[in-house]
């Protein structure tokens, strides 16, 4: 059994997340997903809109996901000891250097292969930031009120 690990914030679940997780699942037999903790999301991106427990619940409900769990607040590598992944799938926009990550994994006793999932050519929203921006523009421009009335 080839165990694949994917990680992310998974803020405002959108088509880009589904494409990423579908591609990650194709790399092996089991897909484990680690959800970024609220405290870490605040440090790296922004204050999350959707709380971590709700993001975990949404990802856990996806049919391609075999197991989802919250990450560690202190050490991003901590959950890997219980998962022991064969492959770590990275999203096209995740800020990791594949070679550096593989070195760090080897130093910690893992032999996981790191594979970057390519961006799909799609018209779908593929970033939470794009969705948030579009909503704000609709609200500020009055489009939201007009379409709801």
C-alpha positions in Angstrom: 0.0 0.0 0.0 1.4 3.4 -1.0 0.5 6.1 1.5 0.2 9.6 0.2 0.2 12.7 2.4 -1.2 16.1 1.4 -1.2 19.2 3.6 -2.9 22.6 3.5 -5.0 25.2 5.1 -8.1 24.2 3.1 -9.7 27.6 3.8 -13.0 28.1 2.0 -13.1 24.7 0.2 -13.0 25.3 -3.5 -12.4 23.5 -6.8 -8.6 24.0 -6.6 -8.6 21.9 -3.4 -10.5 19.1 -5.0 -8.2 19.1 -8.1 -5.2 18.9 -5.8 -6.6 16.1 -3.6 -7.8 14.1 -6.6 -4.3 14.3 -8.2 -2.7 13.4 -4.9 -4.9 10.4 -4.4 -3.8 9.1 -7.9 -0.2 8.8 -6.6 -1.0 6.0 -4.2 -3.6 3.8 -2.4 -4.3 5.8 0.7 -4.6 9.6 1.0 -3.9 11.2 4.4 -4.5 15.0 4.7 -3.1 17.2 7.4 -5.0 20.4 8.0 -3.1 23.5 9.0 -3.8 24.7 12.6 -5.4 28.1 13.1 -2.3 29.4 15.0 0.0 28.4 12.1 -2.4 29.9 9.4 -2.3 33.2 11.3 1.5 33.2 11.2 1.9 32.2 7.5 -1.2 33.7 5.7 -4.0 35.5 7.5 -6.6 35.0 10.2 -8.6 32.0 9.1 -12.3 32.6 8.3 -13.3 28.9 8.8 -12.1 27.4 12.1 -9.7 24.4 12.0 -12.3 21.9 13.3 -14.7 22.9 10.6 -12.0 22.7 7.9 -11.1 19.3 9.2 -14.7 18.2 9.0 -15.1 19.3 5.4 -11.9 17.6 4.2 -12.8 14.4 6.1 -16.1 14.3 4.2 -14.4 14.1 0.8 -14.5 10.7 -0.8 -10.9 10.7 -2.0 -9.6 11.3 1.5 -8.9 8.2 3.6 -7.9 10.1 6.8 -7.7 13.7 7.7 -6.3 15.2 10.9 -5.2 18.5 12.3 -1.5 19.3 12.2 0.8 20.1 15.1 0.9 23.6 16.4 4.6 23.3 17.2 6.3 21.0 14.6 4.9 20.5 11.1 6.7 17.2 10.9 5.2 15.7 14.1 2.1 14.1 12.4 4.4 12.3 9.9 5.6 9.9 12.6 2.2 8.3 12.9 1.4 8.5 9.1 4.9 7.5 7.7 4.0 8.5 4.1 5.6 7.1 1.0 4.8 10.2 -0.9 4.2 13.8 0.1 2.1 15.7 -2.5 2.7 19.5 -2.6 0.3 21.9 -4.3 1.5 24.0 -7.1 1.5 27.1 -4.9 2.8 25.7 -1.6 5.9 27.4 -0.5 8.2 24.4 -0.1 11.5 23.7 -1.9 11.2 20.0 -2.8 14.9 19.1 -2.4 15.2 20.9 0.9 12.0 19.2 2.2 13.3 15.8 1.1 16.7 16.5 2.9 14.8 17.5 6.1 12.7 14.4 5.9 15.7 12.1 5.5 17.3 13.8 8.5 14.2 12.9 10.5 14.3 9.3 9.3 11.7 9.4 6.5 12.2 8.2 3.0 9.2 9.9 1.5 9.3 11.1 -2.1 8.1 14.7 -2.6 6.0 15.3 -5.7 4.6 18.7 -6.7 1.1 18.6 -8.2 0.9 20.9 -11.2 -1.7 23.6 -11.5 -4.7 22.7 -13.6 -5.8 24.9 -16.4 -9.2 25.7 -15.2 -11.6 28.7 -15.1 -12.6 27.6 -11.6 -11.6 29.5 -8.5 -8.5 27.9 -7.2 -7.4 30.1 -4.4 -9.3 31.2 -1.3 -7.8 34.7 -1.7 -9.4 35.0 -5.2 -12.8 34.0 -3.7 -12.5 36.5 -0.9 -11.5 39.3 -3.3 -14.4 38.5 -5.6 -16.9 38.5 -2.8 -15.5 41.8 -1.5 -15.7 43.4 -4.9 -19.3 42.2 -5.4 -20.3 43.6 -2.0 -18.4 46.9 -2.4 -19.6 47.4 -6.0 -23.2 46.8 -5.1 -23.5 43.7 -7.3 -24.3 41.5 -4.3 -27.3 43.5 -3.2 -28.6 43.8 -6.7 -28.4 40.0 -7.3 -30.0 39.1 -4.0 -32.9 41.5 -4.3 
